[in-house]
Amino acid sequence: MKALSVVGPAADTDAAAAAVAAALRPRGRVATVRRDDTVTTPASTARSVSLSDHGAWTASGVDRTLDDVLADLAPAFDYVIVYGFPDAALPTVALGDHDATDPDVTAPSADALDTEAVLAAVEDAPVRETLDSLVASVKSHEDSEFAGAIATFTGRVRERDEPDDTPTQHLEFERYDTVAEQRMATIREQLCERDGVYDVRMHHRTGVVPAGDDVVHVVVLAGHRGDAFRAVSDGIDRLKDEVPLFKKEVTVDDAFWRHDTPE
């Protein structure tokens, strides 16, 4: 899934979000997330859902961040347009008087917005993947009817190795994008060539990843669990060994780079 933020006066952001959503619909499934500070907390439960006989629904709840909502949407949508969140760390369209820093596309109003420029910014945006979105992807494979197993690996940012270690606050990952993508594609293709393996998905986050957060996923769709387990184990081993990544570790006391690029 790719996400885009629209900021500016409310009337302009509503109109621009609608226009961008209409332009994106021929390319895939589109969701919108709108800031609404009038939403009230459900009176008696942590979450309230209203559902009609024909499947329409609304919901309200508590303790959700924008990142949480985007993660929920990732398995089911190709694009999401976020509006009313000027501090969102997303490619940004800024309209009129705005608070955005270094927006990707600007316009004095929604009527003056260059939709083609916005679509280009969306396509250049990084893909947001979660374990759920990768599992949903392999489940949709054309040979999924022959598959009896899905194996997954999730790597997360470890806070410490031993009880007395200085806690890690976050890791920061950088990579050679073209080389990294090519090597991950090669690993995926070679794993998919194995008998009994139908699909493989892998994703490694870049940027700042806080301690405790997921950082890498490998998902394998296979006919049987043995094939799935072997492929997911080999997949993460090869990703660690062959994909050029640079990792900066930030602890409460220090910061230093760990060079994970293979020879």
Secondary structure, DSSP 8 states (H G I E B T S, - for coil): -EEEEEESSHHHHHHHHHHHHHHHGGGS-EEEEE--TT----SSSSEEEEE-TTS-EEEEESS--HHHHHHHHTTT-SEEEEES-TT-SS-EEEESS---SS-SEEESSSTT--HHHHHHHHHHS-----HHHHHHHHHTSTTGGG--EEEEEEEE--S-SSTTS--EEEEEEEE-HHHHHHHHHHHHHHHHTSTTEEEEEEEE--EEEETTSEEEEEEEEESSHHHHHHHHHHHHHHHHHHS-EEEEEEESS-EEEEE----
